[in-house]
């Protein structure tokens, strides 16, 4: 049985960028664990792949349902980086970025904990950031953007996330 995630709505500036097709191809979502970084990255992926293309994922079309279920072939979520052979892993990830989407209009690669990438791995990833494929969005997630090389930071748009307060959490739980 597939489990479906509940994803947050996009903050309005990001939603507008998706709707107007101005979303940067490379993003860095910076925030503490628990700030919603991965959920936001998946909501972005759903918004990019949604058939309605209204700046938010509708949650009902086939692409949105697949993103929610974690089964969309054009969304790669790397939650754990291998401790060994990290360079080889990043090389494979970089190569996959240049292969076109399988079933959607774009491909989204989400790299959680990007701040733990070694210097060599970040340099390999840099190639995709310098010459990104037109139909690929790369989302780096980290708790501190300064763990990324300056050359990486200069090629991504950083979105800083803050943990929700008690009142905001209570409102979300009521929904």
N, C-alpha and C positions, 0 to 999 in steps of 0.2 A: 504494500500500500504506500502510495506517495504522500509525503507530508507537504502541505502548502504553507508557505510563510505569509505573514501579514506584513506588508511593506508600507512605510510611511509615505505621505504625499511629498512631492519635491518642494523644497523651498522655492518661492516664486521666481527668483532670478534664474535658477537652474531650469525650472519649468518653461520659462520664456525662451531660454536658449535652445531647449529641445524643440519647442513649437516652431521657432523661427529658424531652426537648423543652423544655429550658431554655436552649438556646444563644442568646446575644444576637444580635439582628438585625444588629448592626454590630460588627465586630472590627477591631483593628489588630494585625497581626503584625509585631513589631519585631525586627530582627536584621540582622547583617551579611550581605552576599552570601555564599552558600555555607552558610548556617545552616539551609536547608531551608524557607524561608518559602513559596515558591510550591508546593512539594510538599505542605506541610502544608495550605495553602489548598485545593488540589485534593482532598486526602484528606478535608477537611471537607465539600467539595461532594459528594464521593461518598458520604460518610456520611449527609448530609442527604437525598440522592436515592435511596439504596439501598432496594430493595423490602423487605429483611428488617428494617430499622430496629432494629438491635441495637447502635447506637452506633459501629459501624465499617462501612466499606464491605466487602461480601462479596467483591467482585471478580469474581463470576460472573453476577450478574443483568444484564439488559440495561442499566439505567441505569448501573451500575458499569462495565460494559464500554465504554459510550459516554464516560464521564468519563475512563477510562484511555486511550482512543483520541483524546481531545480533540475529540469530535464531539457531545457532548450539547448540545442546543439551549437548555437552561435554564442553562448555565454559560457565562458571559462572562469570558474571561481577557484583560485588557488588559495586555500586557507592555511595550509602548512607548507613551508618551504623545506625541501630536504636538507638535512645537515651535511650530508656527504654528496658529492657530485652536483653541487648547486650550480656551478658554471655550465655543466652539460644540460641541466634542467632548464636554465634560462635560455640557452641556445635553442633548445627545442621549442620553448615558448615563443621566442623571437621568430623562429621559422614558421610557426603556426599562425602568427599574426599576418603573414604575407599570403596565406591561403584564404581565398574569398569565403564569404559566408555560405553555410550549407543550406539554410532554409529561410533566412530572413534578409533584410536589406542591409544589415551590418553585422559586425562581429564585435563583442565586448569581452575584453580580458580584464579580470579583476585580480589584482595581486595583493592579497592581504599581507600585512606585516612586511611591507617592502623595505622598511628601515633595517631589517635584519639581513638584507642582501649584502653579500661581500662586495668589496670595491671592484673586483674583477667581474662579478655578476652584474653590477650596476653599469659598468662600462659596456658590457655586451648588450644590455637592455637599451643603452643610449642610442644605438643604431635605429631602433624602431621609433624612438622619440624624435630623432633628427629627420628621418624620412618615413613618416607614418603612412601606412596604406590608407587610401581614401575611405574605405569602408570599415575601418577598425577604430574602436575607442579603447584606450588603455587607461585603466583606473588603478592608481597606486594608493594603498591604504597604509598609514603609519601613525604612530602616536607622537612622533616628533619629526617634522620635515627636515630638520637639520642633520638627521642621520643619513639623508640622501646626499649624494655628491652635488656640488654647486652646478655642474653641467646638467644634471637631471633636473634640478629645481628651475633652471633657466628655461626649460622646455615644457614645463607642466603648469597648469593653472591650479593653484592651491585653494581649497575650500576648508576653512577651519571650523570644526564642529565642537560644540560644547555640550556636556551632559545636560539632560533635561532636569529641570527642577522638580521638586515634589509635587507641586500643583499640576504641572504639565503631565507628569507620569500618571497622576490620579485621573486626569481627563481622558487620557488614552486608555486606561483600564476600564473606564466606564463605557467606552464605545463598543 
